[in-house]
Amino acid sequence: MAKQYKVSACLIIKDEGRYLPEWLAWHVEQGVEHFYIYDNGSQRPISEDIPETFQDCCTVVDWPGPHNHPQMDAYSDCLARFSPETEWLAFIDTDEFIRVVDGTPLPDFLDGYPDADAVLAKWTVYNANGLLEDDGRPVRERFTQTTDLYPYEMPQCKSIVRASRVSVMGPHAPIAVRFSLYVLDENHQRRRGGTGEVPANKITVDHYFTKSYSEWRAKMARGSCDPNYVRENDWFVRLNPDLAGQIGGETDG
């Protein structure tokens, strides 16, 4: 039976509504047809930040908690409830933008992986572009400098999964439960758990890891939806050594 959507995206979000219109517009342009947005206790309801243009392609789920693992619990809920509706489901954050390098629409690109249970897309990481403050411009306009200085101890990719085949989703890659999963990189090479070096010549996730320093501080204050993942204050300087002298010792600890 044909699904209602070819490609959808799942997002867990908290107090990041300022970024949502740009993020939605970008992914609609890439060919994403629907968005399952889990509002993880935002002070201002995320539904109020969805432009009218995109209201019909968004399903907002109130997800305030408490949860053992807010992110993975949201992903499992999304798969359980909405996998009948969509063939492919991308799991990404508001600071991540999926991009097929040659401009092919995402649904057409995924047609090239008919046997895959999941396709991995490697991060292309961007730094703060020398910015200390949020000047209100769109993310993709403000941040154009890539960096290879990001923390290598973290997995470096995100996943687009065949929703009917996956029941448990980790922060970066699907977790095999019922049977072995066929997880591929862009070159059709099988990967396990998203580990190892992944190529990014055909598809990537533009990851605006720090944005400006003021936005990084806000990100730190929000905390993480993954209880096993702790951001280090000094990561900002690791990605933006040119700004170290301007922010002094504020990133210590």
N, C-alpha and C positions, 0 to 999 in steps of 0.2 A: 504494500500500500504506500502510495506517495505521501511524503511528509508535507506539512504545511510550509516549512521553511527549509531551504537548502543549507544555509549557514546562519547560525545565531551566536551570540556571545553572552557569557555569564560574568557578572561583575559584583564584587562585594565592595561597598563604599561607605565611608563615614566622613561627614563634614568636608566633602570635596566637590560640592555642587558647582562651584565656580568653574571647574574644568569640564563639566559634563557636556555642555552644548558643543564644544569643539570636538570632544572625543566621539560623541554620537555622529556628528556630521562627517568626520573623517571615515568612520567605519561603514556608514551607509554608502559613502562614495566608493569604498572598497568592495561592496557587495554584501555586507552583513545585513540580513533582513529583519532580525528581531533581537531584542536585548532583554535579558532577565537580570534585573538590578536588585541586589539585596542591600537594603538600607540598614547598616549595622549601628543603629542608634544615633543618627545624625541629629544635632540640635535643631536644624532647620530641615524638615522633611525633604528628602531628595526629590520626591515627586514634584515639588514646587520649582525645581531647577531644570526640569525637562521642557524644552521649548515645545510649543504647540505643534510645530511641524513634525516632531518625533513622538508625540503622545501615543499614537496608534501602534507604533512598533516597539513599545516598551512595556514590560510587565514588571511592576515594582512589588517586591516582597518585603514586608516589615520584618527585620531580623535583629532585634535589639539584644537578645540574650536573656539569661546567661547560656553560654555554649561551652562545651569542652574545648572545641577548636572552631572558632567562628567561621574561618575560611573554609576548611575542609567540610564542616557540617553544612555550610551553605552550598558548596559544590555538590555534595551528595544529595541534598534536597532538590537542587536544580535538576540533576540527572534523573532522580526518581519521579519528579512531577512533570518534567517538560521534555524528556527524551522522545516521547511519542510524537512531538510536534516538529522536531528538527533533525536533519540528517547529521550535520556537523555542529559542534559546540566548542567555541573558543573560550578559554579561561584566562582572562587578562585583567589588569588593573587600570585605573584612570591615568596613570603615568606611562602607559604602554600603548603603542599604536602599531597594529599589524600592517606590514607593507610588503607587497609582492614587488620585487626589485624592478622587473621589466614593465610593471603597470598592468599586468593581467588581472582581471577581476578575481577576487578570492574564490568564488564558487568554481570558476573555470580552472583555476590553478589546482584546486583540490580534486577535480575530475581526473587529474593525472596520477592519483594515488588510490586506485579503486580497491586495492587489497588492504589498505592501511586501517588500523584501528585508531591510530593517532599520528599526526604529523607534528614534528617539533620545529619551532621557529626560534632561532638564536637571537639573543639581545644584541642590539647596537646601542651602546650606552652613551648618553650625552651628559656633559658637565654643566656648570652654571653660566657659561659664556661671560664670565666676569661680573655677573650681576649679584648685588647684595639684596635688592628689593624686588618685589613683584610690581612691575609697572603697568599691569593690566592687559598687556598684549597677549595674543594666543601663544600657547606653549610652543608650537612648531615654528612660530615666527621668532620667538625670543632665543631659543636654544638650538644652535646649529653646529656646535663643536662636539665632536665625538671624542671619547677617551678610552684607553685600554687600562686605566688605573683603578678600575672598580674591584671590589673584593672578590678574589678568585675562589674563596672558600664556598661561595654560593653557587648553586646550579645556574647555568647561563642561558636558559631557554624557557619558553612557555609552550603550551600544547593546544592543538585543535583536535578534538577527539570525535570519533564516530559515536554519537550519543547512545545508540542502542547497544553498543558493545561494552561500554564502560559503566561501572556502578560506583566506583570509589575513585576520587580524584585528589591527588596531592597538590601542594601549592604550585608545582611546576610540571608534573607529568602524571598520567593515570597510574593507578595501582592495580595490578592483576589480582583478582579475587576468585572469580569463577573459572577462568581459564587463562592461558597465556595470551598476552596481547601483542599484536604486531605493530610496534611503534617505530616509525621511520623518520629519518632526517630528510632534508630536501633532495638528497642524492639516492633515496630509496635504500639507504643503509639502515639495518635494524639497530635500534638503541634500547638500552634497558634503563628505565627510570630517568631518562633525560641526562644521564651521566656522560662524561667524556666531552671532548671537543666537538662541537656541532658547527657545520658550515653555515654561512649566511650569504650565499651568492644569489639565491633565488627567492628566498622569503626571510624576513627578519621582523623583529619586534623592536621598534624604536623606543628605547627606555629612557625616560627623562628622570633619572634616578635622584638627583638632588634638586633640580630647578634652582632658583635663587637661594641665597642664604636664609632670607626670612621665611621662605616656603619650606626649606629644610627644617628650620626650627619648629614650624607648625607641624610638620610631618612627625618629628620626634615627639612632640607633645601629644599627638593623637594616639601614639602607640601602634602596635601591629596587630592585625587580625590573626596572626600565626603565633601562638604562645611559645613555640619552640624557636622563634626567630627574634633575636634582639639586635636592633640597629645600634651601632657604635657611634658615639658623637663625633669621633675624629674621622669618620668616613668622608665627611664633607671636604675636609682638607686633603684627604688622600686623592679625591677626584679633582680638587680645585686648589692645588698648591700655590697658584698665583694669588689667591685671596687670603692666604694664611696670615699675612702681615696686617690685613685690614680687620680681621675678626679676633685677633689676639688669642687668648687662652680660653675663649668661650666654648670650644669644642672638647675640652679636656673632660675625662671621666666617662 
